[in-house]
Amino acid sequence: MPVSKLAHFSVRTASIEASRRFYTEILGFKAGYRPPFNFPGLWLYLGGDEAEFGVVHIIGIDESDPQGLAQYLGDKASASLHGSAAVDHLAFLATDLRTMRMRLNGAALPYRERTVPGLGLHQVFVEDPSGITIELNFPADEARALQEAQH
């Protein structure tokens, strides 16, 4: 089975600071490393285990420059971000990128891929039948090896 475990869930918000306070001061998470994405946000950890890439990702909306977020994760209307609609995506750790691509292509499911700068992580984004974005996190070495094999 290529999917091994839940990696994190992401919340999209217009109020990063209120979310930070809730998750850190109330629930006890700790803010930690986050790659230099082209949109605001923070990654929250249960402890100090940076290898887990955080448990909760807070995704901020920069109203003055929404393009970075729209280009990376897609656009969502700010008015829709309430209740469970604020949960942006679920992420799973996975292996065997080649097989996953074959499954997605075989099912004619559209997907998009990104490699996170500086993390050694290759992401595949696909929507489930309910329209929930699923992020599959593969080792970047897998994607690199597949690309080299094609050339």
DAHUWO-V820508 format. One record per helix or strand of 3 or more residues. SS is the DSSP state (A for helix, B for strand). FROM is the first residue (numbers start at 0). LEN is the number of residues. Records with the same first field share a line. If there is no record, write none. Layout:
SS->FROM-LEN + FROM-LEN
//
This chain:
B->2-11 + 29-3 + 40-5 + 55-5 + 86-8 + 110-6 + 120-7 + 132-7
A->15-11 + 49-3 + 66-7 + 77-3 + 82-4 + 96-10 + 139-11
//
